């Protein structure tokens, strides 16, 4: 069940809010835990038992690590706890990939391949595994205390707004809200607004752009002229941004409705002027997770330029594989790791002397090239697609074959929404509020009218049963 589905919007969410607010305050965590487990079970059925096992395992490990903090064997205990979580992740997410590549290797000398029953990938396993690992490490570091109440810990692990696609939250950021929270009307209204903005980004922009991107990447690259190939890459870049940032907006909005403040996950990444800047703005909860729990413990940038480059490569190899068990994701991670290392080794200083427009062009070209690897079905497909973008093919399908009025509108709206439009909107809101009550009320009515129109448009799209995938659904 995804947030942009009719069954979630018109059945699950109203019932969840009703059950939550009818429940006595002392039972609201238990009610929300049950709601979240049901939400997960809807999409994964029996794999909710895996989620329950992860909750019980990490609850016990957290208590145990806390009792051993400052004593002999604490590092070994933490390493073992992390390994137990990673073994689950490796089995469910990477076993199929590893066996497939081993069998491909065995075919060369004519050896018998391994017989393997494909493993199902549970929804959201990368997210809740990383959240559990961060919880255990923070206990070991003394940055948080282990949760004594199993219901409260289970709620942290399963809170449905962030359960299947993030943001990657940390227990210490939600601990106070889990223990006790109040839901004020203005925060609840803010949550609704944020949710509707995210829904519009997903349904009206991401879905429209995604259809064209899929058409381009499913076509034989040799059939595409350079203009069409570039259109496909740009549509995919906008698609993945509005798909994921829209989902993050919906998650943050839902969190506010239930009294939680989830972390921001995007800050206009396509205005970045370097790859380093891009990763400060893109999937912030994941990039900061890798920084705090891998890059800094490896030594960060404290051990010289060469070691810094090695650390960055290590982080982005894992970042690529975190996104999926595929060589294309690995190369995407290495590609970003290469640019980050070069910027650390001197390219960043050179960029500072370049006009801002050229820095933005550099960053966008690098990011777009990386997205081709991320989206392509194979490395060979990615290379052929990049060749089409470079004009090295004789493709006859040009840009005009794909442009429609709807796509053109989505491209224009998407380009505007990649800019700090919301910051401008918030500034206008403050300005109208300062002019007096009438101006403030007029602005709020206009803003509410826009949200209503967007909601109607989203509902019409969903009712029509149009294209509505979610890229990060199984990461």
N, C-alpha and C positions, 0 to 999 in steps of 0.2 A: 504494500500500500504506500503510494507516494503522496506527498502533500498536495500535488496538483491534480489529484484524481477526484472525480465527483463523489465517490464513496467516502473519501476522507473528509471532503469539505461539507457534505450535506448529511452525513450519517455519523461517522466516527467522531469528528471534532465536537459537534453539538452534544452528543451523548457523553463524551469525555468531560467536557466542561460542566455538564449537568451533574454527573456523578461526583466530580471533584468538589463542587461548591455545595452540594447537598450533604456531603460527608462531614462529620464533626471534625473540628480542627485537629484533634489528637489522632485522627485516622486518615488525614489527607495524604500523608506520605505513603501509607499502605495502599490507599485507593489509587494514587498516581503510579505506584509500582505495579499494581495489578493491570491498570490501563496500559502501561508501557509494555509489559510482558505480552498482553493480548495483541497489541500493535505489532510486536515482533513476530509472534506466533502466526499472525494473519499471513505474513509473507513467507515464513520459514517452517511453520508447523512443528515437526519434531525437533528441529534445531534449537527451539527455545530451551530444550534440555541442556544443550551445549552452553548457551548463555547462562543458565542457572548454575551449571557446574563451574563456569568461570567466576561467577559471583561468589560462590561458596569458597572456591580455592583462594581467590585473592583476598577475601575477607579474612580467612584464617592466616594467610601469609602475612598480611599487614599487621595483624595482632602479634604474630610471632616475631617479625622483624623489629617491632617496637620494643619488645621485651629484651631483645639481644643487642639493642643499640649501645655502642660503646664497649661491647664485650668481645672476647675472642670468637672468631667464626662469623661475625656479622657480614663481612664481605662475601664469604662463601655462601651464606644463606641468601643474601640478596641476589647473587649471581645465579643461584639455583632457582630462585623464584622467577627471575626474568627469563631464564631458559625454559621453564615450564610454560610460560605464556608464549614464548617464541616457537616452541615445538608445536603447539596448537595452530599457530598462524602458518608455520611452514607446511604442516600436513595438509591443511585445508586449502591454502592458497597457492602453494608452490609444488606440491607433490606431482600433479599432472604435468607441469612444465618440465620438471627434472626427469621424470620417467620418459617423457616424449623425446627429450634431447639425448638421454642415454640410449634409447632404442635406435635413434637415428645414427648415433655413433657406432652401435653394434652392427648395423646393417653393412657397414663398410667391409669388415673382414668376414661377413656372412655368419655371424654368431646369432644364437637364438635370442630374440628380443624378450624383454621382461613382460610378463603378463600382468596387467594392472586394470583394476576396475576404477574408472574415473571417479574422482572425489568431488562432491558438490561444494561450491564456495558459498558459505553462509553470508548473508547480507551484513555489512557493517563490521565484519570481524577485524579489519585493519584498524578501525576507529576505536572499538572498545578494548582491543588488545593494547594499543598505545596508551590509552587512558589508564588502564590498569597498571602498566609498567611505570608510568609517571607517578601514580599514587604510591607505589612501593618505594621508588627511589626517593620521593619527597619525605616519606617516613624515615628512611635511613639517614637522610640529610638533616632531619629535625625541622623541616619546613612545614610539616603538618603532623597531626596526631592520628593514629589509627581510629577508624570509626568503630564504636562499640556496638552500635545497633545494626543488626543485619538488614533490617528493612531500609534504614537510611542509606546504608552502603549499596544495597541493591538498586535503590532509586538513583544514586549517582551513576551507576553502571548502565542503567536501562532507560533513563529519562528520554522519552520518545522524541522530543524535538531534535536532539543531537545524536540519536542512537544509530541511525543507519548511514549518515553522511556528514557527521560533524556539525559544527566545528569540533576539533579535538580539545575537549575541556579538561581542566585539571581539578582534582578534588578540592584543593585549597581555595579555589576561586568560587566554588559552590557550597562550601562547608557551612557558612553562616545561613544561607538561604535554605539548605536542607534541614538544619536544626530548627529554624523558625523564620517565617517570612510573612509579610502582609502584602496584600494586593490592593493597591490604590487605583481609583477609577482612571486617573490620568495615565498611569503606567499601563493599565489594561487597554485603554484606547490607543496608546502609543504602540502597543503590541499588535493590535488589529491593523493599524496603518502600515506598520513595517511588514506584516504578513502579506497584505494586499499588494504592496509595492513589489515584494519578492515574487508573488504569484504572477503579476503582470510581466515582470522580467522573464520569467520562465515560459509562460504560456504564449504571450504575444510576441516576444523577441526571440528567445532561444529556440522555440519550436519552429518558427518561420525560417530563421537562418539555418537551423539544423537540417531542414529538408533539402535545401540547396547544397549544403556541405556534403551530405550523404550522397546526393546524386553525383557530385563531382568526384568524390573518392571511390565510388562504386564503378565509375566509368573507367575504361582502359585509358591510362595516362597518355598514350600515344594519340588518342582521339581528340585531346584537349589542346586548343591554342593557348598561348601564354596568358592571354587576358582571362580566359575561363579558369585556368588553373589558379591564377592569383585570386580570382573571385572565390573559388572554393576554399582556399587557405584563409582568406579574410573572414568568410562566413563561418568557418569552423572556429577561428579565434574568438569571434564574437559569440558564437553559439556556446562554447565551453565556459566562457566568462559569465554570460547571463544565466546559463543553466545552473552553474555551481553557486555563483553569488546570489542568484535568486533563491536557491534552496537555503543558503545560509541566512538570507534575510527572513525567509519564512520560519526557519528554526529560531532565530533571535526573537521574532515576533511571538511565536508560540510560547517560548520561554517566559516572556514578560507576562503573558496571559495567566501563567501558572505561578508567577512570582519569582522567576529566575532571570538573571541577567547573563546571557551567554556572551562570549568574547566576539569582537568583530573579526571577520575573516578576510575581508578585502578592503583595500583603500585605493581605488582607481589605478589598477596595475598598468593599464595601457598608457598612462601619462609618464611612466618611468623613463629615465634618461640613461639607464645602464641596467645590466642584468642583476647587479647587486641591489639596485633600487627596486627592480621588478620583484625580487623575492622578499623585500620588506613590505610589499603591497599585495602579493598573491598568496592565497591560502596561508594566511599569517599564523594560524594556530598550528599548522603542520611545520612550517619553516622554523618557528620558535621552538617547537618540540625538538626538532633535530639539532637546533643550536644548543639548547640547554641540556639535552640528555645524550648527545653524541659528539657534536663538534667541540664544545668546550671541554668535556672530559678527555677527548683525544689530544687536547693541547691548544685547540683554537689557533690563534695567530701569535701565540706567545713563544714559539720555538723556531722562529725564522721563516723566511719566505718559502723554502722548499717544503718544509713540514706543513705549512699552512696550505699549500697547493695539494699535498697528499690528503690532508684532512678534508678539504673541500670535495675532492674527488670521491673519497670514501663516503661522505655524507650523501652526495648526489647519486652515487651508484645505488645506495639503499633507498633514496627518495624515488628514483626511477622504478625500482623493483617494488616499492610499496604500492605504487599505482597499479601494478599488474604484473603477472608472470609472463613476460614476453620480452624478446630481444629488442623490440621497438621501444618499449618503456626504458629498458636499460640504456640504450643509445641516447634517448631523450635526456635521461639523467646525466650521462657522461657529457653530453653536449652542453648542458647548463653548467656542469662542474668545470668544464674547460674554460668557458667565458668568465666564470667567477674567479678562477685561478689566474687567468690572464689579467683581469682587472686588479687583482691583489698584487700581481707582480709588476705592474707599471702601466697597464692599459688604462686603468682608472685615472691616473694622473694626466695621461695624454688627453683623455676625454674632457677633463676639466678645462682644457685650453680650446676646445672645439665649441663653436656656436651651439646654443641650446637646441635649435631645430635639428642640427645634424646628430646631436646625441640621441634625441628621440627617434630619429630615423634609424640609427644604428640599433637601438634597443628593440624597436618594433620588427626590424628585419630579422634579428637573431631569434626573437620570440616566435615569429611566424614560421621560420625555418624549423624550429624545434617542434612546433605543433604538427607539422607534417609527419615527423617521426611518431609523435604521440597518436595520431589518428590513423596512420597507414596500417594495412593488414600485415605487412611484412617489411623487412628492410629493403628488399628488392622493389617493392611497391613504392616505398618512400623515395628511393633514389630516382625511380622513373617519374614520380610526380614532381620532384624538384627539377628534373630535367625539363619537364613540360613548362614549369614556371620560368625557367631560364631561356625558353624559346628554342630548345634543342630538339623538338619534335615537329612533325608535320601535321599536327592536329588541325581539324577543320571546324571543330565545335567552338565557336567564339563566344565572347561574353554576352552578346545580344541574344543568343539562343536561350539564355537562362534568366535574364532579368525580367521580372514582372513588376507591376505597380506595387503589389504587396511586399515583394522583396526589397524594392527600392525604398519604400517607406520604412521597413524594418532596418535597413542599413543606415538610413539617415537618423532615425530615432536611436539606434544602437550606438552610433558614433557620438551623438550628443550625450547619451547616458554614460559613456565611458569617461566623460569629463566630470569634474567636480560639480555636477548639476545640483545635487542634493545640498551641498554646502551653500550654493547660491540661494537655493530655496529657503534654507534655514535663516540665512541673512535677511532675506525678504520678510520672512515671518517676524523676526525680531524688529525690523524696521516698521512694519505695519502695527505691531503691538505697541511700539513707542508713540505712534501717532494718536492713539486713543482707542477707546472701547469700540467705536463704530468701525474704524478701519480694521482693527483686529478681528472683529466678528465677520466682516465682509471677506477678509482673506481666508478665514477658517471655513466659511461656507463655500467659497470657490474651490479650496483645496479638497474639501469633502466631496464636492460635486465631481471633481476629476477622479477621485478614488472610486466613487459609485460607478462612473462610466467605465473605468478600467475593469471593475468587478463584473459588470454586465458583459463586457467584451470577452473576458476570460470565461465566464459561464457559458456564453454562446459557443466559444471554441470547444470547450470540454463536452458540451452537449452534442456537438457535431461529431465527436469521436475522432478528432484529427490526430495527427502525429504528436506523440507526447512521451518520448523516452526520457530517461535521466542518466547522464553519463556516469556519474559517480555512485550510482546505486549499488554496485557490487564491488566497490573498492575496499 
